[in-house]
């Protein structure tokens, strides 16, 4: 029963937008992470279908279950591989199984479909060709790309060289390639499993999506620099920054969630990061003129957001328009406060602002408001490339969030730089693409 209780807890947090689904799962430290992640993802995918069945059969009234727990139990009972619990909970669910099965059957008849998957909205019915590749970042603090590739080849994987076009990312079985744009990123077929692999356990590889690698890549702090990761947990971007810095300099990492920070500490230890200083602190309360931050020149700001650009958090069910509007307004207000606060560090040279959101309220509108409140900054047009076809170069400011397909993970990154004058370079990247914009040095 522990599996279902933990899955329900994570679903509840995800529905309240308290974090990305994958992060919540891995932060849980559940003994069987893979099993938990699969259950949570599949339950969330069928969430609206399960809720309709539960409400039609009045299951909550008869069992006194909470909705999220009922969803995970009904999913495994009707759609998954069968209940994996025993005792009174299984007895209760088996008692109501005939009614639940009958309601599922009636739903299929009403919608004129025969498979459970056909009940899902079209956008949620992914074919194998729509699945995202598995991205793996080489941790250059512990290994080199060449050594990791050699190890993987000896382990039975087949290296096909560097990808030259997007078609090269359609991989099968144990084939893998080097990414088109990021040389420290290897690409494997979807669902390739690494959590039990030696390279992962030893911290030689980091399981990190390409989109998540782009902010640190854009910030590009040189070795010996002083850097802030403002909203750091769970720590993949922090470890990436440390690798770019070659573990030389000072890397200040802040997060308000103590549990996430503790998990992050373990991740950084495994990755061999030594230049960091963790702080369980609200970044907005950090004294920008504090003596310890007098040499900070680089900041990565990845604040809390809606997570709407992440496939595993994508929710196509219709939210109440007013509630959604209020939620996005609250997030955007927080994001703008963080961005304005970041720009107050006296020696700041470069800042990357990123979200995993498709909403302009959290992206362009935050940037526009920041520019209005900080007139020493200006916006420079940038180049961006699309996953399916190239966007036009010099993308109009108001179109950046709309130039990528919504069937892939999206990351929004804005680059602020300071030279003789302030300048601003805005880029939008998705799971498969990145053309690093040029800037004057």
Secondary structure as UniProt FT lines:
FT   HELIX           2..15
FT   TURN            16..17
FT   HELIX           21..27
FT   TURN            28..29
FT   HELIX           33..45
FT   HELIX           47..56
FT   TURN            57..58
FT   HELIX           59..63
FT   HELIX           67..74
FT   HELIX           75..79
FT   HELIX           87..111
FT   HELIX           116..119
FT   HELIX           122..124
FT   HELIX           128..130
FT   STRAND          134..138
FT   TURN            140..142
FT   HELIX           145..154
FT   TURN            155..156
FT   STRAND          158..162
FT   HELIX           166..169
FT   TURN            173..174
FT   STRAND          175..178
FT   TURN            183..184
FT   STRAND          185..188
FT   TURN            190..191
FT   TURN            195..196
FT   HELIX           198..201
FT   TURN            202..203
FT   STRAND          205..207
FT   HELIX           210..219
FT   TURN            223..224
FT   STRAND          226..229
FT   TURN            230..231
FT   TURN            233..234
FT   HELIX           236..244
FT   TURN            245..247
FT   STRAND          250..254
FT   HELIX           258..271
FT   STRAND          276..279
FT   HELIX           283..285
FT   TURN            288..289
FT   HELIX           291..293
FT   TURN            294..295
FT   STRAND          296..301
FT   TURN            308..309
FT   HELIX           311..313
FT   HELIX           321..342
FT   TURN            343..344
FT   TURN            346..347
FT   STRAND          350..355
FT   HELIX           360..362
FT   HELIX           364..373
FT   TURN            375..376
FT   STRAND          379..380
FT   HELIX           397..402
FT   TURN            406..407
FT   STRAND          410..418
FT   STRAND          422..430
FT   TURN            431..432
//
